[in-house]
Amino acid sequence: MKKMLAMLLVSLSLTSCDYTEVEHEVGYKGKARINPWLAAERFCGKTGNKVRSLVMWTVPGWEDAVWVMPTAILSNASFTRQMEDWVSDGGHLILLVEHADAETNDWSANEPEPDLEPALTDMLDGMGITLKDRESGKDEMRGGTVELDGKSYEIDATSKTTVSADHGRPGVFASVASGDGRVTVVTDGRIFRNRWIGEKDHAALLDALVRVTDYEGNVAFMRGSSISLWDLLGKHLWPVLIGLGLLIGLWLWKNFTRFGPIEDAAGPSTLRGYDHHLEALGDFQWRLDRAAGLLAPLRAQILERGQRLCTRSGRRDDDFFQFLAERSGIPRERVFRSLTEAAPSDASVLTRTTADLQLLLQVLH
């Protein structure tokens, strides 16, 4: 045994296991995983701004000075009209085109192309900004340096869409005044996301965009996506459909024979009770005109036993029929009829009379 153990240890010592360590980034954890603008929000908060974090569309308030949001949210004329009114009153709208939705994975190479809705492009055209999709076959637009308020900022932006102000040279950044406010379009939203905001001059550009407006107020970050009925149904309707299908299945199992419990092989007995047989027998005897002959022996026994019991009870001179009624609980009229009626008028009367006589005979034992 010891030799075998020693040989096993020697063989294990001579064996080497090769392996390769692979690191795979999957993203942030905690709040940073669900909020791609968390670092930008905290940066703006540390620079003395009041920050609002929004997860769904809401109308900008008078206390909001800057809004940072994906262009995909402005998918209808109602939203764009409300934004135009807010910008004309002094608000600064910063629109991010690509890589801007909250559901976008910063560690994934697959990124759907943004849909430039007519309501969005019409709003920007009215403000002097042209936003276009990159023509097929051409390289992506790259931006290295952008200018804002006379200062230059180095960024690392790449996008399939282009933006230009006042029909100028297409690029990845454009910012124009509109009314009392301002509109800024950044085609690559990654420069302000958690993973890249610390690179180059991304944070400095964000701070400059917040400070470029004279209107003071909150800085709002909206981390939403475009509103789609089919997306909402796909995310939230399937539990309701499963519950509804389960209820329908239970209802079918309960109400339909093929879904219900198995029936007994033998059906219920067709035999009738004793009262039905007695009624049928009375009807047969009545039709043969034998009712008087059937009732006579019962009446004779009742009269004989009743008179004897009445005498022993000291009620010889009392009403005999009332005495029997008190003993049996049958009304006096029915007692009198069952003992004196010559012949019943029909089969049902014969059955009832026979039953009364049997009860009288039973209580007189």
Secondary structure as the mmCIF struct_conf table of DSSP 4:
data_model
#
loop_
_struct_conf.conf_type_id
_struct_conf.id
_struct_conf.beg_label_comp_id
_struct_conf.beg_label_asym_id
_struct_conf.beg_label_seq_id
_struct_conf.end_label_comp_id
_struct_conf.end_label_asym_id
_struct_conf.end_label_seq_id
HELX_RH_AL_P HELX_RH_AL_P1 LYS A 2 SER A 13
TURN_TY1_P TURN_TY1_P1 LEU A 14 LEU A 14
TURN_TY1_P TURN_TY1_P2 GLY A 30 GLY A 30
HELX_RH_AL_P HELX_RH_AL_P2 LYS A 31 ILE A 34
TURN_TY1_P TURN_TY1_P3 PRO A 36 TRP A 37
HELX_RH_AL_P HELX_RH_AL_P3 LEU A 38 LYS A 46
TURN_TY1_P TURN_TY1_P4 THR A 47 GLY A 48
STRN STRN1 VAL A 51 LEU A 54
BEND BEND1 VAL A 55 MET A 56
HELX_LH_PP_P HELX_LH_PP_P1 VAL A 59 GLY A 61
TURN_TY1_P TURN_TY1_P5 TRP A 62 GLU A 63
STRN STRN2 ASP A 64 PRO A 70
HELX_RH_3T_P HELX_RH_3T_P1 THR A 71 ILE A 73
BEND BEND2 ASN A 76 ASN A 76
HELX_RH_AL_P HELX_RH_AL_P4 ALA A 77 SER A 88
TURN_TY1_P TURN_TY1_P6 ASP A 89 GLY A 90
STRN STRN3 HIS A 92 GLU A 98
BEND BEND3 HIS A 99 HIS A 99
BEND BEND4 ASP A 101 ASP A 101
TURN_TY1_P TURN_TY1_P7 ALA A 102 GLU A 103
TURN_TY1_P TURN_TY1_P8 ASP A 106 TRP A 107
BEND BEND5 ALA A 109 ALA A 109
HELX_LH_PP_P HELX_LH_PP_P2 PRO A 112 ASP A 115
HELX_RH_AL_P HELX_RH_AL_P5 PRO A 118 GLY A 126
TURN_TY1_P TURN_TY1_P9 MET A 127 GLY A 128
STRN STRN4 ILE A 129 ASP A 133
HELX_LH_PP_P HELX_LH_PP_P3 ARG A 134 GLU A 135
TURN_TY1_P TURN_TY1_P10 SER A 136 GLY A 137
BEND BEND6 LYS A 138 LYS A 138
HELX_LH_PP_P HELX_LH_PP_P4 ASP A 139 GLU A 140
STRN STRN5 MET A 141 LEU A 148
TURN_TY1_P TURN_TY1_P11 ASP A 149 GLY A 150
STRN STRN6 LYS A 151 SER A 159
BEND BEND7 LYS A 160 LYS A 160
STRN STRN7 THR A 161 ALA A 165
TURN_TY1_P TURN_TY1_P12 ASP A 166 HIS A 167
STRN STRN8 GLY A 171 GLY A 171
BEND BEND8 VAL A 172 VAL A 172
STRN STRN9 PHE A 173 SER A 178
TURN_TY1_P TURN_TY1_P13 GLY A 179 ASP A 180
STRN STRN10 GLY A 181 ASP A 188
HELX_RH_3T_P HELX_RH_3T_P2 GLY A 189 PHE A 192
BEND BEND9 ARG A 193 ARG A 193
TURN_TY1_P TURN_TY1_P14 ASN A 194 GLY A 198
BEND BEND10 GLU A 199 GLU A 199
TURN_TY1_P TURN_TY1_P15 LYS A 200 ASP A 201
HELX_RH_AL_P HELX_RH_AL_P6 HIS A 202 ARG A 211
BEND BEND11 VAL A 212 ASP A 214
BEND BEND12 GLY A 217 GLY A 217
STRN STRN11 ASN A 218 MET A 222
HELX_RH_AL_P HELX_RH_AL_P7 LEU A 229 HIS A 236
TURN_TY1_P TURN_TY1_P16 LEU A 237 LEU A 237
HELX_RH_AL_P HELX_RH_AL_P8 TRP A 238 ASN A 255
BEND BEND13 PHE A 256 PHE A 256
HELX_RH_3T_P HELX_RH_3T_P3 THR A 257 PHE A 259
BEND BEND14 GLY A 260 GLY A 260
HELX_LH_PP_P HELX_LH_PP_P5 PRO A 261 ASP A 264
BEND BEND15 ALA A 265 ALA A 266
HELX_LH_PP_P HELX_LH_PP_P6 LEU A 271 GLY A 273
HELX_RH_AL_P HELX_RH_AL_P9 TYR A 274 ARG A 287
TURN_TY1_P TURN_TY1_P17 LEU A 288 ASP A 289
HELX_RH_AL_P HELX_RH_AL_P10 ALA A 291 ARG A 312
TURN_TY1_P TURN_TY1_P18 SER A 313 GLY A 314
TURN_TY1_P TURN_TY1_P19 ARG A 316 ASP A 317
BEND BEND16 ASP A 318 ASP A 318
HELX_RH_AL_P HELX_RH_AL_P11 PHE A 320 SER A 328
HELX_RH_AL_P HELX_RH_AL_P12 ARG A 332 THR A 340
BEND BEND17 ALA A 342 ALA A 343
BEND BEND18 SER A 345 ASP A 346
HELX_RH_AL_P HELX_RH_AL_P13 ALA A 347 VAL A 363
TURN_TY1_P TURN_TY1_P20 LEU A 364 LEU A 364
#
